[in-house]
Amino acid sequence: MTTGLQLHGGQHPEPRPPHQRGDRGTPHVDTRTRRSVITARAAATFEPVGRSVATARSFVRDTLQGWGFGDVIDDAVVLTSELVTNAVVHAGTAADVLCLRADDGVRIEVADRYPEREIPLQHSPVDMGSPDREGGRGLQLCAALAGHWGVEYTPTHKQVWFQLDLPERAVGTRSAGPALPVDLLPLTTDGRIRVAVVQIDRAGTLSSWNEDAEDLFGYSAEQVIGKPLTDLAAWPHTPGTSTGIADALQLSRWEGSYGIRGADGRVTPVYASHLRVRDKDGEPSTVCLLVRDDERAVLQTPLRGPASDTATISESGHSDPFEVFIGSPAPDDLDGLLQRTVERARDMLDGDAAFLLLATDDETELEVRASTGLPSARQRFARVPVENGPGRYGSARMPAVHEDLTVVPGAVPLLGGTGMRSVVTVPLKVEGRLTGSLGVAAESPDRYSNEEALRLQFAADRIALAVESARLGELERLRRGSLSFLVEASDLLAGTLDRDQTLALMAQMTVPTLATWCAVYTIADQASDPYLSYVLHEDEERIDDLKALLSKIAPPDPVPTPGARVWHAPAQAAHQDALRTSRRSLDGLGEPHSVRSGVGAAHGTASAVGGETVVLPLVARNRVIGMLTLGKPAEEHFRQEILELAEDMSRRAALALDNARLYSERTAISQSLQRSLLPPERPEVPGVEVEVIYRAAGEGNEVGGDFYDLFPIRDGVYGFAIGDVCGTGPEAAAVTGLARHALRLLAREGFGGPAVLERLNAAILDEGARSRFLTLLYGELWPQEDGSAVLKVVCAGHPLPLRLRQDGTVEPAAEPQPLLGVMDDLELYEQTVTLDPGDVLLCVTDGVTERREGSRMLGDDGLAELLKTSTGLTAGAVAARVMRAVERFASAAPSDDMAILAMRVPGLQKD
């Protein structure tokens, strides 16, 4: 990869007209609408190999992170991954990636060097075809995620670009209502706003009804005075509880929305402001001002700036339940919004603590997201059931007041052991759905009544929609980040077939992204117990202590049930170790320094692993092959979204781990079989140097069709062979084994070379459909007392052996004859060759002579020329020179098996 980084000002060139881009009639998509000022750029080129996709993702992520564009990193990484994959995998060319930082966003261009590839559109620029089809998904993602995107052609490149716009939010801005144009302001029906003024006495009956109320709702004063307001009000109460409006009328001040049933039977949505007053006789009553709901700005309490943190105090001394939440953080800052909410709720009811829980997606559990006045660090993301079962949060769906928690222990699980006695809790609801729960607690009993519950409920209703909107925004960002994480994890896991490296990748991807520490257990087979294979902690100094702790406890049960399950053993063991060490320290056992060190280490381990620990099964091909264990530090819990992401990652990791296991087993079997097909040891031949080099094609030295052998036949006589079975792999290896063992057996029975090969030919043909034709050079070697060697050779369809004389001449040492495994009746003959001192006999398989680079081939002539330069070299040096020349002849890895057999009679002179 080559990378260039430039920082400068300027503008990106405008797109050329279609005829200048080399448009070939393919539909052109270009949604660019304006020129942007480019403030920085970063460029990189990625080679057409699979690992370039991951490298491109890292390049884009690092670039945007450095520019401070964290809001768009995940979308940019996903889109870049798809487009670079199209270039380096599908188009098979290098990919040029250019990142441009502009004043309004970031633009990324991905170009390949295969301009003939058309855009995978069908009938129109918007017809992307099925999302399940192989091509075109990159452009679909561009259309879905990018603000602007397009495709451009040049005579040598095809470029796909996309632009991601930054959120238009000024630095330091929290929230503010926009200034609406005049034509967007609400309209009144007849040019004026009516304000209904009604009065309700102590008993809740109407005692006053003005003309605007008659116009708004259709009742005359005589029809309604004396009737309870509850007969007309459509209060948005919770089913199964009281109406709530009677309690609202008892408050000193209240504002909010409800409905009034009109004379025509229809409900008119109104916005109301209630004010508690005394009449002329001193009797309390309530004056209600009502307007249509879309005219609420007439009555709504003026908004206060975010700088003020003090709630408005009414005449009764209570803070206003609406004003208390003004000035909240921006809607996309969920944590800030929740923390501000609990702080304001606590202040509003003058409590000692407050907390807010959000419902999970299925609304069966509540998750602690913010608290104040409580040990929030140890409670964050803790979950409790909404209904049913022990430890449930029983009153989550409706307001509740607990005067004394000591009477009903466990009613609010979050407050257990905190010293809080009284608590008021209210639900957060959006369109009738439970989205959360807000509570305020105090250390003294009997602090809260229904009045405080109602005020807190009004405040919760005010904030519920903003909280849910921010939660959904956070969830969407998490899902996009999860997609990017899973894409990168899949690519990394698919890039290796090494078991140990796969285990390391599994742990490194989860720590610290998903968990504080991780342990991987593996299971060799169904009869084996889980084995602790890998341990990782974000603090490297904790790894040894964590490994020692996990080694002392029983591994989790290998349950195939999908999903995460809580495992309490590590936290319990860590706390027990800490307690034992503390007791020994108090008893004065051991040296003072060692005792202090042991106590510190034990407590450190307990703190590091004392939080929630979950186990996810690693299931591949319907078998549990291990467990992935994730842990948090003391009192911390996992978010549900993180557990779901970890479950997705564990499925990919399980398959990668099982693939690595199968590959390791296959490689071991292949190597064992290969060793069984090669000679167990090479005998020493008196007066003759012998060297053999063997290379099987394929990864892991898988078994091949080339073979060699050198063995004693009887005293002073040795047999040698080099052969090539058609094809590679196990089928060819079966014929290889037959040939090698048959040669030894027949030669030692006293058969000559032609007879040995004729009987071997018959044996191969007897294999029927499993037979493979075979080229074979077989010979017998007689070392002579005068320093020479006599050879009798038969060359059955094999590349001819070459003889190198001391004067540098090279000549074939045999004549070609028919190969084996094709014809029934063969008439073979042997030829006698005498090697004088200093002569070399070189025998190779066709993997050597047929080595190619494009249209070039080494060939017999090339091998002969190479051998001419080897005069005076030993047999080992000759064989090594030939192998080096073959490997350097082409850049690609060999596609065929290769065997080299070199024999040399030492010369009389010193070599």
DOVEXSE-680274 format. One record per residue (C-alpha): x, y, z. Coordinates in steps of 0.001 Angstrom, whole numbers, padded with zeros to 6 digits, always signed. Layout:
BEGIN
XYZ...
***
This chain:
BEGIN
+000000+000000+000000+001255+003462-000822-000092+006433+001072+000191+010141+000548-001157+012810+002903-001495+016438+001869-002980+019387+003722-003878+022429+001710-006674+024777+000856-008510+024837-002419-011442+023346-004253-012075+019952-005749-012463+020170-009522-015982+020193-010868-017058+016972-012660-016389+016907-016368-019320+016582-018800-020344+012993-019590-018636+012924-022992-015318+013847-021329-015622+011053-018782-015649+008315-021355-019304+007458-020662-020153+004277-022579-023904+004608-022450-024163+003208-018923-026630+005152-016743-024663+007816-014895-025536+008605-011297-024344+011906-009859-026169+013650-007038-023552+016327-006359-025218+019686-005891-022601+022180-004785-018912+022984-004637-017190+022371-001301-013990+023921-000003-011423+021144+000489-009273+021654+003610-007348+018372+003730-006859+015214+001727-005381+011757+002254-004777+009214-000528-003769+005566-000620-003461+002759-003189-004279-000831-002279-003064-003870-004189-005578-006419-005607-005297-008864-002702-007892-009825-000108-006118-008251+002857-006287-004838+001178-009949-004518+002156-009130-004542+005877-006174-002209+005294-008427+000234+003423-010912+000228+006283-008168+001007+008780-006847+003791+006542-010264+005487+006307-010991+005007+010022-007639+006489+011092-007950+009379+008629-011449+010427+009724-010590+009948+013387-007658+012282+012971-009908+014870+011323-012417+014667+014170-015200+013196+012021-016304+010585+014559-019993+011001+013649-019521+009538+010152-016697+007012+010683-018891+003908+010820-020821+004780+007631-017602+005662+005811-015904+002392+006810-018851+000262+005671-019115+002019+002294-015346+001935+001712-015260-001780+002530-017898-002558-000107-016352-000386-002822-012757-001580-002266-014017-005182-002284-015604-004521-005686-012283-003203-006979-009696-005640-005597-011842-008806-005513-014427-008524-008276-012591-006230-010725-009200-007695-009783-007368-004357-009977-005667-002031-007517-007974+000393-005688-007184+004097-005291-008845+005617-002185-008961+009387-001739-010374+011064+001401-011264+014757+001124-012143+016908+004124-014505+019730+003267-016176+022495+005216-019497+020623+005234-018483+016940+005411-016163+014331+004017-015945+012952+000487-014364+009576-000290-013485+008402-003793-012705+004774-004694-011368+004127-008194-010456+000862-009900-008515+000338-013154-011091-001696-014983-013214+000949-016743-015000-001652-018871-016982-002780-015811-020363-001165-016045-022464+000055-013163-024682-002818-012006-027879-000892-012711-030693-002425-014713-033239-000054-016210-032803+003262-014484-030478+005020-012031-032747+004088-009125-033290+000412-010042-030663-001410-007983-032103-004901-008418-032464-007390-005607-030369-006714-002478-029533-010442-002435-027722-010381-005779-023924-010573-005802-023163-007228-007451-024433-003719-006868-024671-003802-003095-021984-001158-002728-024079+001324-004713-027183+000358-002737-025351+001187+000464-024196+004490-001029-027778+005351-001885-028918+004414+001620-026189+006012+003757-024551+008832+001769-025911+012318+001373-024465+012565-002162-022841+009917-004362-022002+009193-007954-020037+007194-010524-017559+008600-013029-015672+007014-015934-012324+007903-017516-010495+005965-020259-008439+004164-017594-010460+004309-014366-013921+003856-012978-014544+005945-009867-017337+005669-007290-017567+008526-004814-019788+009390-001892-020135+012314+000476-021198+012129+004121-022507+015365+005598-021663+016348+009154-024465+017153+011627-025220+020849+011370-024622+021713+015000-022491+024589+016144-019809+023977+018732-021247+024306+022243-024849+024271+021073-027164+022208+023251-030747+022619+022053-032868+025463+020772-036135+025884+018948-035731+027003+015339-037034+030347+014135-039995+029366+011940-040983+031362+008837-044227+033266+009101-046009+030909+006693-045260+027956+008990-046699+029498+012159-050028+027942+013343-053250+029492+012043-056339+030263+014058-059676+029242+012601-061317+032660+012571-058489+035099+013083-058425+035195+016897-057414+032892+019713-060066+031809+022197-059075+031183+025796-061623+029220+027754-061687+030305+031405-063408+027847+033718-063459+027577+037500-063734+024422+039588-064623+024437+043263-063274+022324+046099-065564+019409+045114-064311+019417+041532-067520+020814+039971-067670+023633+037428-068663+026997+038885-067753+029351+036014-067799+028986+032172-067005+031931+029861-068044+032699+026269-064839+031389+024718-065494+028082+026456-068963+028035+024847-067456+028711+021406-064720+026101+021806-066767+023218+023184-070391+023996+022255-071861+023974+025769-073645+026930+027292-072846+027897+030881-076221+026617+032068-075488+023150+030617-072205+022596+032450-072149+024610+035692-072577+022286+038605-071257+019242+036767-067892+017603+037636-065064+018473+035270-064329+014733+035015-067576+014358+032987-066018+016473+030215-062291+015849+030514-060670+013077+028440-057682+012511+030682-054766+010399+029289-054713+008199+032376-053150+004772+032733-055738+001948+032498-056564+000495+035900-055728+003664+037851-057751+006713+038884-058500+009486+036398-055721+011680+037757-057399+015001+036908-058810+015359+040418-055276+015168+041802-054073+017680+039205-056695+020174+040370-055251+020013+043890-051825+021231+042752-050874+024868+043150-049969+025066+039485-050046+022682+036567-049685+022840+032786-050227+020135+030226-052406+018590+027518-055637+016632+027692-058984+016609+025887-062472+018078+026409-065534+016269+025044-067645+018772+023118-071401+018964+022653-071030+017173+019301-069360+014184+021018-065909+014920+019616-062837+015356+021820-061007+018652+021355-057279+018474+022272-056493+021380+024569-053491+022807+026331-054357+023880+029884-052868+025981+032650-054329+025345+036114-053922+027879+038925-055041+027219+042505-056786+030306+044031-059188+031264+046837-062614+032741+046207-064145+035708+048073-065133+033459+050969-061630+032012+051220-062657+028660+049772-060027+027028+047535-060847+026597+043875-058980+026138+040613-059039+028446+037587-058297+026645+034304-057212+028451+031153-057674+026272+028049-056698+026811+024414-056524+024463+021442-053490+022262+021651-051854+023781+018537-052057+027216+020210-050222+026142+023368-047613+028880+022935-050229+031342+024247-050248+029694+027692-046988+027737+027880-044499+028846+030507-041697+030870+028814-038595+028745+028218-035566+029579+030307-031996+029480+029088-029778+026474+029661-027473+028424+031948-029981+028332+034765-030115+025142+036754-032694+026345+039293-036284+025246+038838-039074+027818+039004-040599+027861+042491-044354+028316+042711-046177+030109+045485-046595+026799+047290-042847+026376+047405-042753+023565+044851-040644+023670+041724-042460+023564+038414-042470+020005+037030-041902+021193+033460-039365+023969+033902-037082+021648+035813-036046+019895+032592-035409+022968+030438-031820+023230+029207-031215+019516+028676-028330+018369+026488-028667+017873+022757-031056+015060+021773-028235+012846+020461-026361+013030+023800-028331+010303+025558-026067+009887+028583-025986+013631+029193-029749+013881+028808-030380+011057+031270-027917+012371+033837-029427+015852+033665-032874+014323+034053-032099+012440+037267-030327+015430+038782-033280+017722+038058-035790+015125+039297-033901+014812+042592-033809+018588+043011-037489+018948+042070-038641+016637+044877-035797+017542+047248-034663+013919+047355-031424+012275+048369-031094+010146+045226-032681+009654+041821-032374+007063+039103-033585+006374+035583-033985+003007+033893-034667+002353+030218-036629-000594+028900-035000-003205+026697-036341-003714+023169-038787-006421+024269-039873-004300+027294-039455-007265+029650-036490-005783+031546-035322-002398+032712-031685-001349+032439-030054+001186+034764-028752+004056+032639-028307+007010+035041-028388+007748+038769-027371+010371+041255-026806+009934+044961-026287+006181+044401-023203+004069+043642-023980+004349+039931-020684+002843+038771-021562-000534+040239-025156-000386+039010-024762+000871+035463-026477-001393+032907-027815-003679+035657-031111-005239+034576-034251-006181+036494-037440-007837+035191-040479-005591+034780-042952-008231+035961-042979-011756+037403-040159-013598+039068-037838-012733+041966-036202-009336+042009-038845-007875+039720-039472-004173+039371-043127-004598+040259-044556-001098+039773-042775-000045+036603-045909+000316+034462-047694+002801+036758-046773+005467+039327-046011+004114+042788-045123+005535+046189-043334+003448+048837-043465+005129+052229-040964+002700+053791-038863+000178+051861-038035-001713+055032-041635-002910+055069-041513-004159+051463-037862-005068+050848-037002-005750+047231-039780-003561+045825-037113-001435+044105-034090-003750+043606-031792-000889+042668-032043+000611+046158-031111-002538+048079-028414-001782+050639-028303+001952+049849-030064+003196+053022-032968+004726+051110-036321+004360+052894-038973+006125+050811-039210+006288+047039-041570+007462+044326-041352+005903+040846-043188+006786+037633-043141+005217+034162-041845+006843+030994-044258+006080+028184-044384+006927+024502-047612+006154+022631-048663+003776+025371-045400+001791+025362-043272+001504+028477-039899+003052+027616-038426+003513+031077-038877+004389+034719-037891+007467+036727-037538+007407+040498-036635+009727+043366-035661+008358+046795-035023+009716+050280-033258+008345+053341-036176+009082+055668-039537+007267+055509-042889+008822+054557-041299+011595+052507-043510+011301+049429-047221+011308+048720-049446+011016+045661-048945+014729+044997-045201+014238+044454-045916+011167+042312-048232+013183+040090-045752+016023+039747-042971+013566+038867-045267+011840+036361-045970+015144+034619-042231+015763+034398-041648+012235+033090-044299+012729+030410-042533+015912+029351-039154+014236+028944-040223+010765+027713-040326+011563+024004-036912+013262+024037-035397+010316+025919-036897+007761+023528-035730+009746+020506-032200+009936+021878-032273+006229+022783-033313+005254+019267-030576+007471+017847-027987+005826+020082-029304+002389+019109-028994+003246+015415-025404+004409+015903-024623+001237+017825-026084-000894+015049-024064+000868+012409-020949+000507+014516-021814-003156+015032-022059-003670+011287-018606-002154+010802-017219-004249+013678-018646-007504+012304-017372-006760+008788-013860-006243+010108-014068-009247+012455-015206-011530+009634-012384-010346+007412-009752-010889+010107-011048-014337+011062-011217-015421+007429-007609-014371+006895-006023-017197+008883-006328-020957+009240-003952-021150+012171-005711-022262+015361-003564-020277+017797-003837-017119+015731-007611-017545+015515-007837-017807+019314-005736-014664+019698-007894-012755+017212-011080-013777+019029-009765-012353+022287-008226-009218+020795-011444-008317+018974-013498-008503+022167-011067-006755+024541-011551-003881+025182-014249-003251+022555-016859-005529+024119-015456-006566+027498-012709-005859+030018-011366-009402+029887-011888-012528+027861-011174-016245+028177-011599-018877+025466-012257-022511+026348-011937-025187+023663-013277-028740+023486-011290-031286+021490-014121-033819+021143-017389-034826+022760-015614-036939+025382-013174-034188+026414-013612-031533+029086-013338-027832+028220-009757-026604+028242-008650-023040+029007-006865-022077+025787-006482-018297+025819-006835-015461+028357-006652-011721+027723-007201-008667+029948-007072-005030+028900-004438-004554+031635-001615-006886+030631-000371-007049+034229-003628-008795+035205-003402-011617+032644-001305-014010+034745-003451-013532+037863-006611-013976+035822-005276-017147+034204-004324-018541+037611-007782-017753+038986-009625-019396+036077-007374-022444+036273-008532-023079+039857-012270-023158+039092-014260-025606+037012-014912-024437+033457-018461-023475+032464-020748-026211+031208-020713-026549+027391-024405-025804+026898-025355-025412+023201-028247-023046+023954-027648-019829+021956-027244-016511+023722-025230-015269+026677-025699-016752+030155-024330-015348+033385-021461-017240+035042-020923-016335+038709-017937-018601+039483-015073-016175+038525-016405-013288+040641-017106-015576+043602-013668-017186+043415-011949-013792+043189-013800-012450+046227-013066-015614+048238-009357-015329+047419-009402-011704+048524-011117-012630+051813-008679-015480+052545-005697-013252+051819-007086-010516+054058-007589-012985+056928-004022-014241+056613-002843-010660+056683-004808-009963+059860-003494-013137+061472+000052-011981+060810+001064-014936+058655+004043-014558+056314+006516-011771+055861+005042-008260+056049+006015-007307+052500+004816-010567+050957+001562-010315+052873+000947-006789+051633+001765-007844+048058-000564-010831+048264-003413-008743+049648-002964-006136+046942-002856-008723+044157-005913-010582+045472-007973-007421+045846-006807-006223+042441-007945-009465+040819-011281-009290+042638-011784-005754+041403-010731-006683+037847-013064-009675+037420-015699-009061+040085-018338-007717+037734-020749-009528+035460-019314-012516+033569-021153-014097+030642-020514-017256+028637-021360-017649+024959-021186-021095+023349-018991-021567+020303-021136-023784+018093-019973-024942+014669-021573-027626+012515-024081-028485+015265-021337-029180+017808-020114-027161+020778-016388-026676+020181-015758-024228+023017-016973-021275+025062-016219-017566+024829-016204-015965+028284-016471-012192+028656-016133-010273+031904-016448-006826+033436-014695-005304+036465-016338-005149+039888-020077-004373+039902-020275-003565+036173-022804-005101+033798-023073-005700+030061-025479-003797+027870-027988-005893+025982-026769-004481+022660-023193-005492+023485-024305-009029+024332-026179-009305+021030-023087-008085+019171-020903-010548+021082-023287-013362+020133-023012-012463+016443-019231-012316+016716-019067-015664+018572-020879-017424+015721-018314-016164+013227-015450-016976+015579-016752-020523+016161-016827-021259+012446-013336-019791+011968-012005-021833+014896-013567-025028+013547-012162-024325+010082-008717-023894+011636-009159-027204+013467-010210-029033+010307-007339-027499+008358-004845-028501+011044-006178-032065+011068-006125-032238+007277-002577-030909+007156-001419-033396+009787-003031-036299+007910-001565-035089+004630+001927-034763+006048+001689-038169+007726+000557-039771+004470+003293-037966+002536+005928-039247+004939+004606-042780+004470+004956-042473+000691+008541-041222+000771+011521-043425+001573+012045-043786+005316+015765-043119+004945+018261-042775+002101+020945-045483+002074+024615-044610+001691+025872-045731-001731+029641-046406-001685+031502-044271-004190+028435-042319-005340+027036-038987-004078+023238-038924-004026+020989-035896-003331+017179-035654-003493+014922-032575-003283+011154-032974-003156+008436-030264-003210+004713-031124-003194+002376-028497-004677-000238-027034-002339-000268-025581+001146+000846-027679+004088+002961-029983+001882-000107-031972+000875+000493-035337-000742+001396-035252-004393+001864-037468-007438+005652-037118-007776+007822-039596-005924+011374-040944-005744+013082-043909-004169+016588-045243-003579+016966-048660-001987+019414-051606-001803+018462-054612-003946+021307-056922-002919+024938-056522-002015+026591-053988-004275+023397-053264-006264+021002-050394-005623+017675-049529-007205+016542-045970-007865+013346-044517-009291+011728-041172-009944+008162-040988-011174+005144-038783-011754+001547-039930-011383-001064-037990-013323-002608-035322-011064-002012-034399-007413-003692-035063-004119-004938-038273-002481-005919-040059-005737-002443-039597-007182-000897-040521-003829-002689-043901-003882-000965-044815-007171+002310-043415-005802+002172-045796-002857+001373-048753-005130+004286-047928-007465+006925-047381-004778+006183-050556-002840+005786-052682-006002+009178-051495-007297+010971-052563-004123+009198-055901-003929+009713-056877-007579+013345-055681-007715+014274-057712-004641+012615-060781-006192+015303-060643-008883+013337-059182-011784+015183-056920-014204+014134-053398-015010+011788-054149-017965+010087-057009-016071+009609-054822-012989+007897-052071-014993+005751-054484-017022+004354-056059-013850+003833-052637-012308+001908-051594-015441-000409-054586-015018-000982-053749-011356-001935-050159-012235-004395-051275-014904-005982-053680-012389-007069-050628-010358-009698-049907-013007-011380-046516-012657-008976-045569-009858-005914-046087-012055-003756-043194-013196-001126-043232-015896+002410-043004-014628+005707-041806-016057+008649-043558-014477+012426-043624-014691+013726-046801-013058+017317-047987-012864+019799-050190-011121+023179-048875-009924+026444-050856-009615+029337-048892-008077+032655-050125-009615+036024-050622-007958+037731-048289-010485+035632-045338-009198+033022-045390-011947+029402-046542-011728+027311-048630-014121+023592-047904-014450+020864-049863-016228+017870-047585-016809+014365-047775-018299+012635-044479-019098+008874-045112-019409+007415-041837-020673+009423-039808-018169+011598-036741-018873+014951-038140-020002+017793-038204-017459+020674-035855-018320+024346-036779-018035+026893-034039-017278+030442-034929-018176+033546-033337-016688+034149-031361-019873+030746-029601-019472+028860-031487-022177+025296-032536-021402+023489-035383-023141+020412-037588-022534+021309-040815-020762+018327-042873-022036+015761-043151-024785+012012-042509-024336+009666-045507-024049+005866-045834-023473+004437-044657-020148+002698-046984-017700-001011-047402-016973-002264-046956-020556-001587-050135-022591-001743-053805-021581+001211-055132-023563+004415-053186-023175+007750-054089-024696+010313-052261-022609+014079-052511-022647+016863-051250-020475+019895-049189-021431+023335-049269-019843+025106-046038-018878+028545-045731-017320+029280-042702-015144+032953-041842-015144+034556-040058-012168+033238-036470-012041+030099-037258-014088+026623-036293-012847+023269-037937-013649+020311-035559-013151+016760-036930-013015+013735-034629-012609+009936-034719-012902+007975-032566-015336+007196-030064-012597+010758-028828-013152+010857-028715-016957+007305-027339-017314+007799-024399-014946+006119-021401-016638+006068-017638-016510+003472-016386-018960+004278-017918-022339+007858-018856-021330+008717-022374-020140+011981-023690-018709+011842-026863-020838+014400-029583-021461+016750-027196-023264+016684-024695-020398+017446-027449-017909+020343-028664-020061+021810-025155-020286+021516-024813-016506+023251-028147-015964+026188-027125-018176+027136-024467-015623+027300-027014-012792+030569-028727-013674+032625-029607-010623+029767-029169-008170+028730-031863-005743+025423-033691-006185+023866-031611-003423+025025-028356-005006+023707-029401-008422+020273-030268-007007+020120-027016-005008+021101-024926-008055+018363-026513-010146+015729-025917-007464+016741-022257-007023+016594-021696-010765+013138-023266-010971+011770-021179-008095+013164-017950-009556+011937-018698-013054+008390-017511-012169+006972-015252-009481+003917-017427-008818+004060-020417-006492+004638-023782-008249+001421-025445-009396+002901-028928-009871+004867-031318-007689+008632-031375-008229+011266-034019-007523+015011-033794-008283+017415-036761-008020+021111-036052-008601+023845-038747-008570+027534-037973-008984+030631-040138-009108+033386-038198-007308+036313-037223-009518+039883-038278-008947+040943-034672-008417+040012-032642-005372+036627-030998-005793
***
